[in-house]
Amino acid sequence: MTFKELNISEPILKALINKEYETPTPIQEKAIPVALRGRDLLGIAQTGTGKTAAFAIPIIQQLNQPMPKGQKREIKALILTPTRELAIQIDECFSDYTKYTDLRHTVIFGGVNQNPQIDKLKKGIDILIATPGRLLDLIAQKYITLSHIRHFILDEADRMLDMGFIHDIKRLLPMLPKRKQTLFFSATMPSAIANLSKSILFNPVKIEVTPVSSAVDTIEQCLYLVEKPQKSDLLFSILKKEQGKSVLVFSRTKHGADKIARVLNKKGIGCEAIHGNKTQGARQRALTNFKSGKTHVIIATDIAARGIDITNLEIVINYDLPDVAETYVHRIGRTGRAGKSGTALSFCSKEEQTMVKDIQKLTGKRLNITSMD
């Protein structure tokens, strides 16, 4: 199937062809026709399955109408997302897809001066991408009203829950019009998320793609049994061997991410760390350097990594194994995207071995133990 067969309108098709996107991913193929009919949608999908386009394309198509003369431009679509990086990434996608339309969009998030964001809002926008805290701030200051919203998208709902945003979402819901289209996306469906979806969706169509275990099928997974003091030397030797490849290294803690970056930089491997304690500017610079190939190695914590979407990421390294098996699948799923192969290497100390059992149980795959030669 092609995008043309999904009845995508000409301005969006032109933008997609420019980006060399011709074939929709499974979630786009299933979600776009449903969303274009104006139905509410419950989408269960991992990061990296193409869900941004699955909600962005139908919204743009439905909003891309000539504006009556003299009518004030109001916010008609709200995309709520948990992290700054993800918000910026979604905004970049809207820039791509709205290229041949007259629609205006902007992104707002905390941790930076609000004035440039307010200036853009004052000029009038159709589509707003926001993180919950900054959105509530600017509503309280009367810079934003949600009374004209026709489309509401809640993205990465499970991560919203993990980051403690559920109360903010519950504060926002009564501010939205009763009549609107709601698209709800989550990678997992714990009971708190299932209950939230029931409270905000009207007769939704449920779409599920890439069950958690099958996301890892195209990825070569290797396990190194190594104690904590030796992890740093092992990482250095792997990175030297794989020089020039793009590598995402996961650390369990912010402090750990900084320490790994310091050690590698001292040894001549240029890299940067991103985590919640870094300023927004520093995180964005690190991501830009990584995406452009200026640096090939980035060290991240799980929450900061939610905003990393690199099409050709070749290697993911779990310097520390995560506390939850599903997080392992989220992490390694950043490589091997769009049918490409990828490699995931995991460092496992004695105390982390119970996590390996949980991972193997979840994925139904044995992790191959690799020697440290």
Disulfide bonds with the S-S distance in Angstrom:
none
